[in-house]
Amino acid sequence: MRPNDQKAYFEFLQELHRESDRGLALIGGAFLDEKLAATLAAFFAADSPGLLHGNNAPLGSFSARIETCFALGLIEEGKRNECDYIRRIRNEFAHKLVGTSFKQQRIVDLCKNLKSPLPDGPAAHPPRFQFENAVIAMSSRLFYRPEYVALEKREAKQWISPAQVGWRRTADELPPDGMPVIAFGPLFRKQP
């Protein structure tokens, strides 16, 4: 990690560690969500903030960003699965008003699906530590992903040349041999 990014990142990690269970889940999920949004923005051919941000943004949800990054080959299957379990755990905390913690069986079970490596294996660590470890592992792997992806930024492609499309009067210009034509106009029939 670059020295100028290290300080801010380590401050983020220290603050993340001090958070409540809910804060850890929400902030950890939000960090990864924004990294995926930045990755997509870096890949798109044009600046399209309406796709990623706003009330009706088609790629405005964590879930949509995970799946789109995976479908475009911007993240591998293992990262997709890890981010999806982080998202599901985050949602448990986001959508329940009270009493949610890493001790609840539903969250314990979700944490068992996290695959980020741990010393002595996952069974040796409580669910909160497993989740925090997964967020740290994913955030470090995705930290510079937008920059790497920008090296392969899409460019708008011209699929059909302007000469192939347009209105022409066949009385003025006959189409080249073999070029498909869609004709509009009055139907002329020979009179018997």
MARTI-816141 format. One record per residue: x, y, z of N, C-alpha, C in turn; residue in one letter; residue number from 1. Coordinates in nm, 2 decimals, padded with zeros to 4 digits. Example, Ala and Ser with C-alpha at 12.3 -4.5 7.8 and 13.67 -1.06 7.14 Angstrom:
+--------+--------+--------+--------+--------+--------+--------+--------+--------+------+-----+
|   n.c1 |   n.c2 |   n.c3 |  ca.c1 |  ca.c2 |  ca.c3 |   c.c1 |   c.c2 |   c.c3 | code | pos |
+--------+--------+--------+--------+--------+--------+--------+--------+--------+------+-----+
|  01.32 | -00.57 |  00.78 |  01.23 | -00.45 |  00.78 |  01.32 | -00.33 |  00.78 |    a |   1 |
|  01.28 | -00.22 |  00.71 |  01.37 | -00.11 |  00.71 |  01.29 |  00.00 |  00.79 |    s |   2 |
+--------+--------+--------+--------+--------+--------+--------+--------+--------+------+-----+
REM end
This chain:
+--------+--------+--------+--------+--------+--------+--------+--------+--------+------+-----+
|   n.c1 |   n.c2 |   n.c3 |  ca.c1 |  ca.c2 |  ca.c3 |   c.c1 |   c.c2 |   c.c3 | code | pos |
+--------+--------+--------+--------+--------+--------+--------+--------+--------+------+-----+
|  00.08 | -00.12 |  00.00 |  00.00 |  00.00 |  00.00 |  00.09 |  00.12 |  00.00 |    m |   1 |
|  00.05 |  00.22 | -00.07 |  00.12 |  00.35 | -00.08 |  00.13 |  00.42 |  00.05 |    r |   2 |
|  00.24 |  00.47 |  00.09 |  00.25 |  00.54 |  00.22 |  00.14 |  00.65 |  00.25 |    p |   3 |
|  00.11 |  00.72 |  00.15 |  00.01 |  00.83 |  00.17 | -00.13 |  00.77 |  00.19 |    n |   4 |
| -00.16 |  00.64 |  00.15 | -00.29 |  00.58 |  00.17 | -00.28 |  00.50 |  00.30 |    d |   5 |
| -00.17 |  00.45 |  00.34 | -00.15 |  00.37 |  00.46 | -00.21 |  00.43 |  00.59 |    q |   6 |
| -00.18 |  00.56 |  00.61 | -00.23 |  00.62 |  00.73 | -00.38 |  00.63 |  00.74 |    k |   7 |
| -00.44 |  00.68 |  00.63 | -00.59 |  00.69 |  00.63 | -00.65 |  00.55 |  00.64 |    a |   8 |
| -00.59 |  00.45 |  00.58 | -00.65 |  00.31 |  00.58 | -00.64 |  00.25 |  00.72 |    y |   9 |
| -00.52 |  00.27 |  00.78 | -00.51 |  00.22 |  00.92 | -00.59 |  00.29 |  01.02 |    f |  10 |
| -00.62 |  00.42 |  01.00 | -00.71 |  00.49 |  01.09 | -00.85 |  00.43 |  01.07 |    e |  11 |
| -00.89 |  00.41 |  00.94 | -01.02 |  00.35 |  00.92 | -01.03 |  00.21 |  00.99 |    f |  12 |
| -00.93 |  00.13 |  00.98 | -00.93 |  00.00 |  01.04 | -00.94 |  00.01 |  01.19 |    l |  13 |
| -00.87 |  00.10 |  01.25 | -00.88 |  00.12 |  01.40 | -01.02 |  00.16 |  01.44 |    q |  14 |
| -01.07 |  00.25 |  01.36 | -01.21 |  00.30 |  01.40 | -01.31 |  00.19 |  01.38 |    e |  15 |
| -01.29 |  00.11 |  01.27 | -01.38 |  00.00 |  01.24 | -01.37 | -00.10 |  01.36 |    l |  16 |
| -01.26 | -00.13 |  01.41 | -01.24 | -00.22 |  01.52 | -01.31 | -00.18 |  01.65 |    h |  17 |
| -01.32 | -00.04 |  01.67 | -01.38 |  00.01 |  01.79 | -01.53 |  00.02 |  01.78 |    r |  18 |
| -01.58 |  00.00 |  01.66 | -01.73 |  00.01 |  01.64 | -01.81 | -00.09 |  01.71 |    e |  19 |
| -01.94 | -00.06 |  01.74 | -02.03 | -00.16 |  01.79 | -02.05 | -00.27 |  01.68 |    s |  20 |
| -02.12 | -00.37 |  01.71 | -02.14 | -00.48 |  01.62 | -02.22 | -00.42 |  01.49 |    d |  21 |
| -02.32 | -00.34 |  01.52 | -02.39 | -00.28 |  01.41 | -02.31 | -00.19 |  01.33 |    r |  22 |
| -02.23 | -00.10 |  01.40 | -02.14 | -00.01 |  01.33 | -02.04 | -00.08 |  01.24 |    g |  23 |
| -01.98 | -00.19 |  01.29 | -01.89 | -00.27 |  01.21 | -01.95 | -00.32 |  01.09 |    l |  24 |
| -02.07 | -00.38 |  01.10 | -02.14 | -00.44 |  00.98 | -02.17 | -00.33 |  00.88 |    a |  25 |
| -02.23 | -00.22 |  00.93 | -02.27 | -00.12 |  00.84 | -02.15 | -00.04 |  00.77 |    l |  26 |
| -02.05 | -00.01 |  00.84 | -01.94 |  00.07 |  00.79 | -01.85 | -00.02 |  00.70 |    i |  27 |
| -01.83 | -00.15 |  00.75 | -01.75 | -00.24 |  00.67 | -01.82 | -00.27 |  00.53 |    g |  28 |
| -01.95 | -00.29 |  00.54 | -02.03 | -00.31 |  00.41 | -02.03 | -00.19 |  00.32 |    g |  29 |
| -02.04 | -00.07 |  00.38 | -02.04 |  00.05 |  00.30 | -01.91 |  00.08 |  00.23 |    a |  30 |
| -01.80 |  00.05 |  00.30 | -01.67 |  00.07 |  00.24 | -01.65 | -00.02 |  00.12 |    f |  31 |
| -01.69 | -00.15 |  00.13 | -01.68 | -00.24 |  00.01 | -01.78 | -00.20 | -00.10 |    l |  32 |
| -01.90 | -00.16 | -00.06 | -02.00 | -00.12 | -00.16 | -01.94 |  00.00 | -00.24 |    d |  33 |
| -01.88 |  00.10 | -00.18 | -01.82 |  00.21 | -00.25 | -01.70 |  00.17 | -00.33 |    e |  34 |
| -01.62 |  00.08 | -00.29 | -01.51 |  00.03 | -00.37 | -01.56 | -00.04 | -00.50 |    k |  35 |
| -01.67 | -00.11 | -00.49 | -01.72 | -00.17 | -00.61 | -01.78 | -00.07 | -00.70 |    l |  36 |
| -01.85 |  00.03 | -00.65 | -01.90 |  00.14 | -00.73 | -01.79 |  00.21 | -00.80 |    a |  37 |
| -01.68 |  00.24 | -00.73 | -01.57 |  00.31 | -00.80 | -01.50 |  00.22 | -00.90 |    a |  38 |
| -01.50 |  00.09 | -00.88 | -01.45 | -00.01 | -00.98 | -01.53 |  00.00 | -01.10 |    t |  39 |
| -01.66 | -00.01 | -01.09 | -01.75 |  00.00 | -01.21 | -01.74 |  00.13 | -01.28 |    l |  40 |
| -01.73 |  00.24 | -01.21 | -01.72 |  00.37 | -01.27 | -01.59 |  00.38 | -01.35 |    a |  41 |
| -01.48 |  00.32 | -01.30 | -01.35 |  00.32 | -01.36 | -01.35 |  00.24 | -01.49 |    a |  42 |
| -01.45 |  00.15 | -01.50 | -01.45 |  00.06 | -01.62 | -01.54 |  00.11 | -01.73 |    f |  43 |
| -01.65 |  00.18 | -01.69 | -01.75 |  00.23 | -01.79 | -01.69 |  00.32 | -01.89 |    f |  44 |
| -01.74 |  00.31 | -02.01 | -01.69 |  00.39 | -02.12 | -01.72 |  00.54 | -02.10 |    a |  45 |
| -01.82 |  00.57 | -02.03 | -01.86 |  00.72 | -02.01 | -01.90 |  00.74 | -01.87 |    a |  46 |
| -01.88 |  00.86 | -01.82 | -01.92 |  00.89 | -01.69 | -02.08 |  00.88 | -01.68 |    d |  47 |
| -02.12 |  00.79 | -01.59 | -02.26 |  00.75 | -01.58 | -02.30 |  00.75 | -01.44 |    s |  48 |
| -02.30 |  00.86 | -01.36 | -02.33 |  00.86 | -01.22 | -02.48 |  00.81 | -01.19 |    p |  49 |
| -02.57 |  00.83 | -01.29 | -02.71 |  00.78 | -01.27 | -02.72 |  00.63 | -01.26 |    g |  50 |
| -02.62 |  00.56 | -01.31 | -02.62 |  00.41 | -01.30 | -02.59 |  00.37 | -01.16 |    l |  51 |
| -02.50 |  00.44 | -01.10 | -02.44 |  00.40 | -00.97 | -02.50 |  00.47 | -00.85 |    l |  52 |
| -02.55 |  00.59 | -00.86 | -02.59 |  00.66 | -00.74 | -02.73 |  00.73 | -00.77 |    h |  53 |
| -02.81 |  00.74 | -00.66 | -02.94 |  00.80 | -00.68 | -03.05 |  00.70 | -00.64 |    g |  54 |
| -03.17 |  00.75 | -00.62 | -03.28 |  00.67 | -00.58 | -03.32 |  00.55 | -00.68 |    n |  55 |
| -03.31 |  00.58 | -00.81 | -03.35 |  00.48 | -00.90 | -03.23 |  00.42 | -00.98 |    n |  56 |
| -03.11 |  00.43 | -00.93 | -02.99 |  00.39 | -01.00 | -02.99 |  00.23 | -01.01 |    a |  57 |
| -02.99 |  00.18 | -01.13 | -02.99 |  00.04 | -01.15 | -02.88 | -00.04 | -01.08 |    p |  58 |
| -02.77 |  00.03 | -01.07 | -02.65 | -00.03 | -01.00 | -02.62 |  00.04 | -00.87 |    l |  59 |
| -02.73 |  00.08 | -00.80 | -02.71 |  00.15 | -00.68 | -02.71 |  00.07 | -00.56 |    g |  60 |
| -02.73 | -00.06 | -00.57 | -02.73 | -00.14 | -00.45 | -02.60 | -00.22 | -00.44 |    s |  61 |
| -02.57 | -00.26 | -00.32 | -02.45 | -00.34 | -00.30 | -02.46 | -00.47 | -00.38 |    f |  62 |
| -02.58 | -00.53 | -00.37 | -02.60 | -00.66 | -00.45 | -02.58 | -00.64 | -00.60 |    s |  63 |
| -02.63 | -00.54 | -00.65 | -02.62 | -00.52 | -00.80 | -02.48 | -00.49 | -00.84 |    a |  64 |
| -02.40 | -00.42 | -00.75 | -02.26 | -00.39 | -00.78 | -02.18 | -00.52 | -00.77 |    r |  65 |
| -02.21 | -00.60 | -00.67 | -02.13 | -00.73 | -00.66 | -02.15 | -00.81 | -00.79 |    i |  66 |
| -02.28 | -00.83 | -00.83 | -02.31 | -00.92 | -00.94 | -02.26 | -00.86 | -01.07 |    e |  67 |
| -02.27 | -00.73 | -01.09 | -02.22 | -00.66 | -01.21 | -02.07 | -00.67 | -01.22 |    t |  68 |
| -02.00 | -00.64 | -01.11 | -01.85 | -00.66 | -01.11 | -01.81 | -00.80 | -01.15 |    c |  69 |
| -01.88 | -00.90 | -01.10 | -01.85 | -01.04 | -01.13 | -01.88 | -01.07 | -01.27 |    f |  70 |
| -02.00 | -01.02 | -01.32 | -02.04 | -01.05 | -01.46 | -01.94 | -00.99 | -01.56 |    a |  71 |
| -01.88 | -00.87 | -01.53 | -01.79 | -00.81 | -01.62 | -01.65 | -00.86 | -01.60 |    l |  72 |
| -01.63 | -00.95 | -01.51 | -01.49 | -01.00 | -01.48 | -01.40 | -00.91 | -01.40 |    g |  73 |
| -01.46 | -00.82 | -01.33 | -01.38 | -00.72 | -01.25 | -01.35 | -00.78 | -01.11 |    l |  74 |
| -01.42 | -00.88 | -01.06 | -01.39 | -00.95 | -00.94 | -01.40 | -01.10 | -00.97 |    i |  75 |
| -01.33 | -01.18 | -00.90 | -01.33 | -01.32 | -00.91 | -01.45 | -01.38 | -00.83 |    e |  76 |
| -01.48 | -01.51 | -00.86 | -01.59 | -01.57 | -00.79 | -01.58 | -01.57 | -00.64 |    e |  77 |
| -01.46 | -01.60 | -00.59 | -01.43 | -01.60 | -00.44 | -01.46 | -01.46 | -00.38 |    g |  78 |
| -01.42 | -01.36 | -00.44 | -01.45 | -01.22 | -00.39 | -01.60 | -01.19 | -00.40 |    k |  79 |
| -01.66 | -01.24 | -00.51 | -01.81 | -01.22 | -00.52 | -01.88 | -01.28 | -00.41 |    r |  80 |
| -01.84 | -01.41 | -00.38 | -01.91 | -01.48 | -00.27 | -01.88 | -01.42 | -00.13 |    n |  81 |
| -01.76 | -01.38 | -00.11 | -01.72 | -01.31 |  00.02 | -01.80 | -01.18 |  00.04 |    e |  82 |
| -01.80 | -01.10 | -00.07 | -01.87 | -00.97 | -00.06 | -02.02 | -01.00 | -00.04 |    c |  83 |
| -02.07 | -01.10 | -00.10 | -02.22 | -01.13 | -00.09 | -02.25 | -01.17 |  00.05 |    d |  84 |
| -02.17 | -01.25 |  00.12 | -02.19 | -01.28 |  00.26 | -02.18 | -01.16 |  00.35 |    y |  85 |
| -02.08 | -01.08 |  00.32 | -02.07 | -00.95 |  00.40 | -02.19 | -00.87 |  00.38 |    i |  86 |
| -02.24 | -00.86 |  00.26 | -02.37 | -00.78 |  00.23 | -02.48 | -00.84 |  00.31 |    r |  87 |
| -02.50 | -00.97 |  00.31 | -02.61 | -01.04 |  00.38 | -02.60 | -01.01 |  00.53 |    r |  88 |
| -02.48 | -01.02 |  00.58 | -02.46 | -00.99 |  00.73 | -02.49 | -00.84 |  00.75 |    i |  89 |
| -02.44 | -00.75 |  00.67 | -02.47 | -00.61 |  00.68 | -02.62 | -00.58 |  00.68 |    r |  90 |
| -02.70 | -00.65 |  00.59 | -02.84 | -00.64 |  00.58 | -02.91 | -00.68 |  00.71 |    n |  91 |
| -02.86 | -00.79 |  00.77 | -02.92 | -00.83 |  00.90 | -02.92 | -00.72 |  01.00 |    e |  92 |
| -02.80 | -00.65 |  01.01 | -02.79 | -00.53 |  01.10 | -02.87 | -00.41 |  01.06 |    f |  93 |
| -02.87 | -00.39 |  00.93 | -02.94 | -00.27 |  00.87 | -03.09 | -00.27 |  00.89 |    a |  94 |
| -03.15 | -00.39 |  00.88 | -03.29 | -00.40 |  00.87 | -03.36 | -00.45 |  01.00 |    h |  95 |
| -03.28 | -00.47 |  01.10 | -03.34 | -00.50 |  01.23 | -03.32 | -00.39 |  01.33 |    k |  96 |
| -03.42 | -00.34 |  01.39 | -03.40 | -00.22 |  01.48 | -03.33 | -00.24 |  01.60 |    l |  97 |
| -03.35 | -00.35 |  01.67 | -03.29 | -00.37 |  01.80 | -03.24 | -00.52 |  01.81 |    v |  98 |
| -03.14 | -00.54 |  01.90 | -03.10 | -00.67 |  01.94 | -03.02 | -00.75 |  01.85 |    g |  99 |
| -02.97 | -00.69 |  01.74 | -02.88 | -00.76 |  01.65 | -02.74 | -00.76 |  01.70 |    t | 100 |
| -02.68 | -00.88 |  01.70 | -02.54 | -00.88 |  01.74 | -02.47 | -01.00 |  01.67 |    s | 101 |
| -02.34 | -01.01 |  01.68 | -02.27 | -01.12 |  01.62 | -02.29 | -01.25 |  01.70 |    f | 102 |
| -02.37 | -01.25 |  01.81 | -02.40 | -01.37 |  01.89 | -02.53 | -01.43 |  01.84 |    k | 103 |
| -02.61 | -01.37 |  01.76 | -02.73 | -01.42 |  01.71 | -02.70 | -01.54 |  01.62 |    q | 104 |
| -02.78 | -01.65 |  01.63 | -02.75 | -01.77 |  01.55 | -02.75 | -01.74 |  01.40 |    q | 105 |
| -02.85 | -01.66 |  01.35 | -02.85 | -01.63 |  01.21 | -02.72 | -01.57 |  01.16 |    r | 106 |
| -02.67 | -01.48 |  01.24 | -02.54 | -01.41 |  01.20 | -02.42 | -01.50 |  01.22 |    i | 107 |
| -02.43 | -01.58 |  01.32 | -02.32 | -01.68 |  01.34 | -02.31 | -01.77 |  01.22 |    v | 108 |
| -02.43 | -01.82 |  01.18 | -02.44 | -01.91 |  01.06 | -02.39 | -01.84 |  00.93 |    d | 109 |
| -02.42 | -01.72 |  00.91 | -02.37 | -01.65 |  00.80 | -02.22 | -01.63 |  00.80 |    l | 110 |
| -02.17 | -01.60 |  00.92 | -02.02 | -01.58 |  00.93 | -01.95 | -01.71 |  00.90 |    c | 111 |
| -02.01 | -01.82 |  00.93 | -01.94 | -01.95 |  00.90 | -01.91 | -01.97 |  00.75 |    k | 112 |
| -01.98 | -01.89 |  00.66 | -01.96 | -01.90 |  00.52 | -01.85 | -01.81 |  00.47 |    n | 113 |
| -01.80 | -01.72 |  00.55 | -01.69 | -01.64 |  00.51 | -01.56 | -01.72 |  00.49 |    l | 114 |
| -01.49 | -01.69 |  00.39 | -01.37 | -01.78 |  00.35 | -01.24 | -01.71 |  00.36 |    k | 115 |
| -01.24 | -01.58 |  00.40 | -01.11 | -01.52 |  00.41 | -01.02 | -01.59 |  00.51 |    s | 116 |
| -00.89 | -01.62 |  00.48 | -00.81 | -01.70 |  00.57 | -00.79 | -01.64 |  00.71 |    p | 117 |
| -00.79 | -01.73 |  00.80 | -00.77 | -01.69 |  00.94 | -00.66 | -01.78 |  01.01 |    l | 118 |
| -00.58 | -01.73 |  01.10 | -00.48 | -01.82 |  01.16 | -00.56 | -01.92 |  01.25 |    p | 119 |
| -00.52 | -02.04 |  01.24 | -00.59 | -02.15 |  01.31 | -00.73 | -02.18 |  01.26 |    d | 120 |
| -00.77 | -02.13 |  01.15 | -00.90 | -02.16 |  01.10 | -01.02 | -02.08 |  01.16 |    g | 121 |
| -01.13 | -02.08 |  01.09 | -01.24 | -02.00 |  01.14 | -01.30 | -02.04 |  01.28 |    p | 122 |
| -01.30 | -02.17 |  01.31 | -01.36 | -02.22 |  01.43 | -01.28 | -02.17 |  01.55 |    a | 123 |
| -01.16 | -02.12 |  01.54 | -01.08 | -02.07 |  01.65 | -01.12 | -01.92 |  01.68 |    a | 124 |
| -01.21 | -01.86 |  01.60 | -01.24 | -01.72 |  01.62 | -01.39 | -01.69 |  01.63 |    h | 125 |
| -01.43 | -01.60 |  01.71 | -01.57 | -01.56 |  01.72 | -01.62 | -01.50 |  01.59 |    p | 126 |
| -01.75 | -01.50 |  01.57 | -01.81 | -01.45 |  01.44 | -01.77 | -01.30 |  01.41 |    p | 127 |
| -01.77 | -01.22 |  01.51 | -01.74 | -01.08 |  01.49 | -01.60 | -01.07 |  01.43 |    r | 128 |
| -01.50 | -01.15 |  01.48 | -01.36 | -01.14 |  01.43 | -01.36 | -01.20 |  01.29 |    f | 129 |
| -01.44 | -01.30 |  01.26 | -01.44 | -01.36 |  01.13 | -01.49 | -01.25 |  01.03 |    q | 130 |
| -01.60 | -01.18 |  01.07 | -01.65 | -01.07 |  00.98 | -01.55 | -00.96 |  00.96 |    f | 131 |
| -01.49 | -00.91 |  01.07 | -01.40 | -00.81 |  01.06 | -01.28 | -00.85 |  00.97 |    e | 132 |
| -01.23 | -00.97 |  00.99 | -01.12 | -01.02 |  00.91 | -01.16 | -01.02 |  00.76 |    n | 133 |
| -01.29 | -01.06 |  00.73 | -01.33 | -01.07 |  00.59 | -01.34 | -00.93 |  00.53 |    a | 134 |
| -01.39 | -00.83 |  00.61 | -01.39 | -00.69 |  00.56 | -01.25 | -00.64 |  00.53 |    v | 135 |
| -01.16 | -00.67 |  00.62 | -01.02 | -00.62 |  00.60 | -00.96 | -00.69 |  00.48 |    i | 136 |
| -00.98 | -00.82 |  00.47 | -00.92 | -00.89 |  00.35 | -00.98 | -00.84 |  00.22 |    a | 137 |
| -01.11 | -00.82 |  00.22 | -01.17 | -00.77 |  00.09 | -01.14 | -00.63 |  00.07 |    m | 138 |
| -01.13 | -00.54 |  00.17 | -01.10 | -00.40 |  00.15 | -00.96 | -00.39 |  00.10 |    s | 139 |
| -00.87 | -00.47 |  00.15 | -00.73 | -00.46 |  00.10 | -00.72 | -00.51 | -00.04 |    s | 140 |
| -00.79 | -00.61 | -00.08 | -00.79 | -00.67 | -00.21 | -00.85 | -00.57 | -00.31 |    r | 141 |
| -00.95 | -00.50 | -00.27 | -01.02 | -00.41 | -00.36 | -00.98 | -00.26 | -00.35 |    l | 142 |
| -00.89 | -00.23 | -00.26 | -00.85 | -00.09 | -00.24 | -00.81 | -00.02 | -00.37 |    f | 143 |
| -00.72 | -00.08 | -00.44 | -00.67 | -00.02 | -00.57 | -00.74 | -00.08 | -00.69 |    y | 144 |
| -00.84 | -00.16 | -00.67 | -00.91 | -00.22 | -00.79 | -00.96 | -00.12 | -00.89 |    r | 145 |
| -01.02 | -00.01 | -00.85 | -01.06 |  00.09 | -00.95 | -00.94 |  00.14 | -01.04 |    p | 146 |
| -00.82 |  00.16 | -00.98 | -00.71 |  00.20 | -01.06 | -00.67 |  00.09 | -01.16 |    e | 147 |
| -00.67 | -00.03 | -01.12 | -00.63 | -00.14 | -01.20 | -00.73 | -00.16 | -01.32 |    y | 148 |
| -00.86 | -00.15 | -01.28 | -00.96 | -00.16 | -01.38 | -00.96 | -00.05 | -01.48 |    v | 149 |
| -00.92 |  00.07 | -01.44 | -00.92 |  00.19 | -01.53 | -00.82 |  00.17 | -01.64 |    a | 150 |
| -00.72 |  00.08 | -01.62 | -00.63 |  00.05 | -01.73 | -00.69 | -00.03 | -01.85 |    l | 151 |
| -00.81 | -00.08 | -01.82 | -00.89 | -00.15 | -01.92 | -01.02 | -00.09 | -01.94 |    e | 152 |
| -01.03 |  00.04 | -01.92 | -01.16 |  00.12 | -01.93 | -01.22 |  00.09 | -02.07 |    k | 153 |
| -01.34 |  00.07 | -02.08 | -01.41 |  00.05 | -02.20 | -01.41 |  00.18 | -02.28 |    r | 154 |
| -01.42 |  00.17 | -02.41 | -01.43 |  00.28 | -02.50 | -01.56 |  00.26 | -02.58 |    e | 155 |
| -01.63 |  00.37 | -02.61 | -01.75 |  00.35 | -02.69 | -01.71 |  00.30 | -02.83 |    a | 156 |
| -01.78 |  00.21 | -02.88 | -01.74 |  00.15 | -03.01 | -01.85 |  00.19 | -03.11 |    k | 157 |
| -01.81 |  00.22 | -03.23 | -01.90 |  00.24 | -03.34 | -01.93 |  00.11 | -03.41 |    q | 158 |
| -02.05 |  00.06 | -03.39 | -02.09 | -00.07 | -03.44 | -02.13 | -00.07 | -03.58 |    w | 159 |
| -02.19 |  00.04 | -03.63 | -02.24 |  00.05 | -03.77 | -02.19 |  00.19 | -03.82 |    i | 160 |
| -02.14 |  00.19 | -03.94 | -02.09 |  00.32 | -03.99 | -02.21 |  00.41 | -04.03 |    s | 161 |
| -02.20 |  00.54 | -04.02 | -02.31 |  00.62 | -04.06 | -02.35 |  00.60 | -04.21 |    p | 162 |
| -02.26 |  00.55 | -04.29 | -02.30 |  00.53 | -04.43 | -02.40 |  00.41 | -04.44 |    a | 163 |
| -02.40 |  00.32 | -04.34 | -02.49 |  00.21 | -04.35 | -02.63 |  00.24 | -04.30 |    q | 164 |
| -02.65 |  00.35 | -04.24 | -02.78 |  00.38 | -04.18 | -02.82 |  00.52 | -04.24 |    v | 165 |
| -02.95 |  00.53 | -04.27 | -03.00 |  00.66 | -04.31 | -03.12 |  00.64 | -04.41 |    g | 166 |
| -03.18 |  00.75 | -04.44 | -03.29 |  00.75 | -04.53 | -03.23 |  00.78 | -04.67 |    w | 167 |
| -03.28 |  00.70 | -04.76 | -03.24 |  00.73 | -04.90 | -03.36 |  00.70 | -04.99 |    r | 168 |
| -03.37 |  00.78 | -05.09 | -03.47 |  00.75 | -05.19 | -03.41 |  00.66 | -05.30 |    r | 169 |
| -03.48 |  00.55 | -05.32 | -03.42 |  00.46 | -05.42 | -03.43 |  00.52 | -05.56 |    t | 170 |
| -03.51 |  00.62 | -05.58 | -03.52 |  00.69 | -05.71 | -03.39 |  00.77 | -05.73 |    a | 171 |
| -03.32 |  00.81 | -05.62 | -03.20 |  00.89 | -05.63 | -03.08 |  00.80 | -05.62 |    d | 172 |
| -03.08 |  00.70 | -05.54 | -02.97 |  00.62 | -05.52 | -03.01 |  00.47 | -05.49 |    e | 173 |
| -02.97 |  00.38 | -05.57 | -03.00 |  00.24 | -05.55 | -02.90 |  00.19 | -05.45 |    l | 174 |
| -02.95 |  00.10 | -05.36 | -02.86 |  00.04 | -05.26 | -02.76 | -00.05 | -05.33 |    p | 175 |
| -02.64 | -00.06 | -05.27 | -02.54 | -00.15 | -05.33 | -02.59 | -00.30 | -05.33 |    p | 176 |
| -02.54 | -00.37 | -05.42 | -02.58 | -00.51 | -05.43 | -02.55 | -00.58 | -05.30 |    d | 177 |
| -02.64 | -00.66 | -05.25 | -02.62 | -00.74 | -05.13 | -02.65 | -00.67 | -05.00 |    g | 178 |
| -02.68 | -00.54 | -05.01 | -02.71 | -00.46 | -04.89 | -02.86 | -00.48 | -04.85 |    m | 179 |
| -02.89 | -00.53 | -04.73 | -03.03 | -00.54 | -04.70 | -03.10 | -00.40 | -04.70 |    p | 180 |
| -03.22 | -00.40 | -04.74 | -03.30 | -00.28 | -04.75 | -03.44 | -00.30 | -04.68 |    v | 181 |
| -03.48 | -00.20 | -04.61 | -03.61 | -00.20 | -04.56 | -03.68 | -00.08 | -04.63 |    i | 182 |
| -03.78 | -00.11 | -04.70 | -03.85 | -00.01 | -04.78 | -03.98 |  00.04 | -04.71 |    a | 183 |
| -04.00 |  00.17 | -04.71 | -04.12 |  00.23 | -04.66 | -04.18 |  00.31 | -04.78 |    f | 184 |
| -04.31 |  00.32 | -04.78 | -04.37 |  00.40 | -04.88 | -04.50 |  00.34 | -04.94 |    g | 185 |
| -04.56 |  00.40 | -05.03 | -04.68 |  00.35 | -05.08 | -04.65 |  00.22 | -05.16 |    p | 186 |
| -04.75 |  00.13 | -05.16 | -04.73 |  00.01 | -05.23 | -04.79 |  00.03 | -05.37 |    l | 187 |
| -04.70 |  00.00 | -05.46 | -04.75 |  00.01 | -05.60 | -04.77 | -00.13 | -05.66 |    f | 188 |
| -04.89 | -00.14 | -05.72 | -04.92 | -00.27 | -05.78 | -04.95 | -00.24 | -05.93 |    r | 189 |
| -04.91 | -00.34 | -06.01 | -04.94 | -00.33 | -06.15 | -05.09 | -00.35 | -06.17 |    k | 190 |
| -05.14 | -00.26 | -06.25 | -05.28 | -00.27 | -06.29 | -05.30 | -00.38 | -06.40 |    q | 191 |
| -05.40 | -00.47 | -06.38 | -05.42 | -00.57 | -06.48 | -05.47 | -00.52 | -06.61 |    p | 192 |
+--------+--------+--------+--------+--------+--------+--------+--------+--------+------+-----+
REM end
